[in-house]
């Protein structure tokens, strides 16, 4: 099953990082968050991707087209301009379709444009700025059951966000007993990591955000939620960038499933 990743947004709240590169190319550790997302899917057996490009999409193309030259040893014959790679320095087993969807195109229309390169009736969709430890196979199984029982055409992953405000707890004398810096909220939000049927595309019109289509599906009772209570984190602000990099440096990075095989 192919995975569509939305990579075309301008990331205006990350202007410090996105002035010269698209948001999915902002790095966690030494790799763009986009590569983290792709490795996460590939580790679970889903290594075919359709990247919806827009703002500075050439940066994403150049990265993957030149990746082998930067991470591998190679022999270059200048006479024939041929390259012989001597090792495989990245171990990325990705099959990627790059789709130019326009700099100002809305996310829903980007998905529709990408769908023409997906022959199957089912595909996955996610945003290029969020990581999680969600079990993709269980998500797909849940989607299939919901489709069969309730006729829904899309399943989104419902996740618990963390508050950007600290939560405080005091005793009856107003003396603080606990300070929770980044509490996880009980409410659910759309965390991406969706499974979608081709039949869902009729709810998305040209010019629509993906969320517009999801709203229309909701009104027709065609949208399911898969509740995930595990790890999820988006990259919306510079604080998010710093938090994710702190996690990476500390070794507490639950989305890095590929490290469990070490």
Steps between C-alpha positions, in 0.01 A plus 500: 500500500637841401529794738430856388700755700400867487823694448383819329414742781703812576536446875461869582520439876848359444630789292843475664537155343273516197624815331740290295351151519157337529371402841543121448873562452546646849736262677465279803853394580680484167199401286193693377176419681372375163761223504406411857137460388597291198729276706217454751263375229767291326594328826142373517509371143368799305778647290315650200441872524336776299638839602273799432745779426433872504700768680870447422430150375829503310682476835327168570575370150866600522536338840388156384659519157839580654468299821713210376785734405514651847476187716687240292853439385510498121727483201457772234622454143521853363558378147167316484335698783400170659471435872560168676373496858724301730263462796149583618540765766136578570308169480181677393272261313265764358308513173398860445267677258554877493190699405510874437170622643561876494623744761158642594287187459294396801572166669181325388562580137860379539371158609268485199789585266718232656228234480541460123831326571334251734327211318373335821167593658658549842791722593638682802537874556699689760647842562869568449550645846393241758652188656339225707539140615162393361467141375423548129386142443246524782381832357442338160320201654276735696423700185400186309265391780343845520451507123333159505278565804417869463582595142757764595748602232777659709655431839706763677720447803364678806782597736547683828683833457733649759413839643743783431411633846616351826236356731521567875350318797460657845378391841220669698748762622592593141845350543611333177541126522576423137603683185443313175699676228343340190189307602336268249139607455208258523339632183564350158610681186571391143859379501516403132609141425184438298372218284284613210292338229486640147127543572593769754632729228150599391469689829804714413443780250762704317624770733412303815722445798516133594316596819213636288460156347515335841223732621282399207565131570408555865163648404430190291628262771780383273795576728638275776753568773771263618586601856873498570603567859872459440761746385424777250672832439464759228754758382311828482725747681866551579430366849375178339821480298706541816289250696529232231874553475533474878315168484729383224815597685378341823427169328130519595361488147209253484431560130844361404380141465801415283726533804332213683679256267843619604 
